[in-house]
Amino acid sequence: MFITLIPWVLLIILSVVLFYSWSQLSDKERDAISIIQNENIDIINDVGEIMVLPSDEIPQIATLKDADIIKVKSQPFFINAKIGDKLIVYSVARKVILYSPELNKIVEVANLDGAIGN
């Protein structure tokens, strides 16, 4: 019986730790997280209007900065990348998308296995 209680006890402990961590964030930090989440939702909605996206996962999204562009320009996937472009990664679907919010265009799409550095 004790063995069957262990997962429940761990779940309760994890819930308490997560709640405590969230409660320690300042209002500014919570607002910043909400803004980023809303921006990511807008990006996914914009891209979803011009191509079919996986609907069963939430992608990771990164914004290309000046230093990023310098590092990746030698890779074919990033040849047309510009500062401010979004890299959208669907790890389960193994898909990576380079999107330009400025142009509202998809710059490049590739299979994750062969897109970046492979």
C-alpha positions as CSV (number, residue, x, y, z in Angstrom):
1,M,0.0,0.0,0.0
2,F,2.8,2.4,0.8
3,I,4.3,1.9,-2.7
4,T,1.1,3.0,-4.3
5,L,1.1,6.2,-2.3
6,I,4.5,7.3,-3.4
7,P,3.4,8.8,-6.8
8,W,0.6,10.7,-5.1
9,V,3.0,12.1,-2.5
10,L,5.5,13.1,-5.1
11,L,2.7,14.8,-7.2
12,I,1.6,16.8,-4.1
13,I,5.2,17.8,-3.4
14,L,5.7,18.9,-7.0
15,S,2.5,20.9,-7.0
16,V,3.5,22.7,-3.8
17,V,6.9,23.5,-5.2
18,L,5.5,24.8,-8.5
19,F,2.9,26.9,-6.7
20,Y,5.5,28.4,-4.4
21,S,7.8,29.1,-7.4
22,W,5.0,30.8,-9.3
23,S,4.0,32.9,-6.3
24,Q,7.5,34.1,-5.9
25,L,7.5,35.7,-9.3
26,S,6.9,39.4,-9.3
27,D,4.0,40.9,-11.2
28,K,6.5,42.3,-13.8
29,E,7.9,38.8,-14.4
30,R,4.5,37.3,-14.7
31,D,3.5,40.0,-17.1
32,A,6.6,39.4,-19.2
33,I,5.9,35.7,-19.4
34,S,2.3,36.5,-20.5
35,I,3.5,38.9,-23.1
36,I,5.9,36.3,-24.6
37,Q,3.2,33.6,-24.5
38,N,0.8,35.9,-26.3
39,E,3.4,36.9,-28.9
40,N,4.1,33.2,-29.5
41,I,0.4,32.5,-30.0
42,D,0.2,35.4,-32.5
43,I,3.2,34.0,-34.4
44,I,1.7,30.5,-34.6
45,N,-1.7,32.0,-35.7
46,D,0.0,34.0,-38.4
47,V,2.1,31.1,-39.7
48,G,-1.0,28.8,-39.4
49,E,-2.8,31.1,-41.9
50,I,-0.2,30.5,-44.6
51,M,0.7,26.8,-44.0
52,V,-0.6,23.7,-42.2
53,L,1.0,23.3,-38.8
54,P,1.1,20.3,-36.4
55,S,-1.9,20.7,-34.1
56,D,-0.8,18.2,-31.5
57,E,2.2,20.0,-30.0
58,I,3.3,23.4,-28.9
59,P,6.4,24.5,-30.7
60,Q,9.5,26.2,-29.3
61,I,10.0,29.7,-30.8
62,A,13.2,31.7,-30.9
63,T,13.9,35.1,-32.4
64,L,17.1,35.4,-34.4
65,K,19.4,38.1,-33.1
66,D,22.5,39.7,-34.7
67,A,25.0,37.2,-33.1
68,D,22.8,34.3,-34.1
69,I,22.8,35.3,-37.8
70,I,26.6,35.5,-37.9
71,K,26.8,32.0,-36.4
72,V,24.3,30.2,-38.7
73,K,24.7,32.0,-42.1
74,S,27.0,29.3,-43.3
75,Q,24.2,26.7,-43.0
76,P,21.9,26.5,-46.1
77,F,18.7,26.6,-44.0
78,F,19.7,30.1,-42.8
79,I,21.0,31.7,-46.0
80,N,18.0,34.0,-46.3
81,A,17.5,34.6,-42.6
82,K,17.4,38.1,-41.2
83,I,17.5,39.6,-37.7
84,G,14.1,39.4,-36.1
85,D,13.0,36.2,-38.0
86,K,11.4,33.5,-35.9
87,L,12.7,29.9,-35.7
88,I,9.7,27.7,-35.0
89,V,10.6,24.1,-33.9
90,Y,8.2,21.2,-33.7
91,S,10.3,18.6,-32.0
92,V,7.7,15.8,-32.1
93,A,6.8,16.4,-35.7
94,R,10.5,16.9,-36.5
95,K,9.7,20.1,-38.4
96,V,11.6,23.5,-38.3
97,I,10.2,26.7,-39.9
98,L,12.0,29.9,-40.5
99,Y,9.4,32.7,-40.5
100,S,9.7,36.4,-41.3
101,P,7.1,38.4,-39.3
102,E,8.2,41.5,-41.1
103,L,7.2,40.0,-44.5
104,N,4.6,37.6,-43.1
105,K,6.3,34.9,-45.2
106,I,7.8,31.5,-44.6
107,V,11.5,31.8,-45.5
108,E,12.4,28.1,-45.2
109,V,10.9,24.8,-44.0
110,A,12.8,21.6,-43.3
111,N,12.8,18.3,-41.5
112,L,14.5,18.9,-38.1
113,D,16.9,16.0,-38.7
114,G,18.5,17.6,-41.7
115,A,17.9,21.3,-41.3
116,I,20.4,22.5,-38.7
117,G,24.0,21.5,-38.8
118,N,23.4,17.9,-39.9
